[in-house]
C-alpha cells in the first residue's frame, strides 16, 4: 500500500492539454497522448460549443496503474477579436484509480486558458487531482507555439510547439513538438529528455 | 383585374428570385484555426437552405451558397454563428 502511494506521488498523472476541451455542437472528439511514461485517451461529445462530456483512460508505464474517469468540460468564456481568440475552460472529472488490486475514487479539476491567432498560440493549464485517502496533487502545464506559414482549412498546417510540464514532487520537463493538422485531423510528434518520443493525435468527426 | 393579378404574380416571382438562391458572404470574427472552420462549415451545412459553405481564414469571411428558392436572413446567420461559438462582423475588404 505504501509502495502504491509512493508511486502515485512519484509519477502522478499529467494534464491533457494539446487541444480545445470543447468543440462545435455535435462534434465527437477522439484524442490520444502517448509517450514512454504514459498513455491517455479521451472520447468526448460536444453537446454545445461550450459544453462537452465523455470518458478518459490513462495508464502509467512504470507501474501499470490506470485511471478511468468520466469528464465534463465547459467553456467559461470566449473573447473574439478580429485576428485572434482567447478562451477559458473548466474541466471536472471523477472515476476510479487502480493499481494492482487496489481501487480508489479519484476526482480531477482543471482550468485552461489560451490565446491564439493564426500565427501564435499560448496555453496555460492548472490541474488538481485527489485520490481517495491521499493528499491533493497539483500539476501545471504551459505551451507556446507558432506557425511558420499561414494555411487555410484545406491546407496542411504545421506548427512548432514548446511544452513545459511541472508536477508536484517531480522536476519540470520540456517537450518540443511539430504539430500537423489537416481539416479535421491533428497530430503531434515530439521529443523530451524525460518522456522520450511523444505522439498525440486528435480527430473531430 | 387580370392585369393586376399578373402584375402581382410577376412582382412576387421577382422578389423571391432576388431574395433566394445565390451566394452571400459574411465577415466572421475570431476564426483562426482549421477546427474553427470545420465547426462553422458543419453548423451551416445542417441547415436545409444551404447548399455549400466556403470559409477563408485569411479574409476572415464565409460564403454561403443557397439552394434555389431558399435563403437565410442575416439574423438567422448571426444566430447560427453564435451557436457555433463565433460572431458575425462587417465584411472587410
Interface residues (C-beta under 8 A of the other chain):
Chain A: X20 X23 X24 X25 X26 X27 X48 X49 X50 X75 X78 X79 X80 X81 X82 X83 X84 X85 X116 X117 X118 X150 X151 X152 X153 X157 X181 X182 X183 X184 X186 X204
Chain B: X29 X30 X32 X33 X34 X35 X36 X37 X38 X39 X40 X41 X42 X43 X55 X56 X57 X58 X60 X83 X84 X85 X86 X87 X89
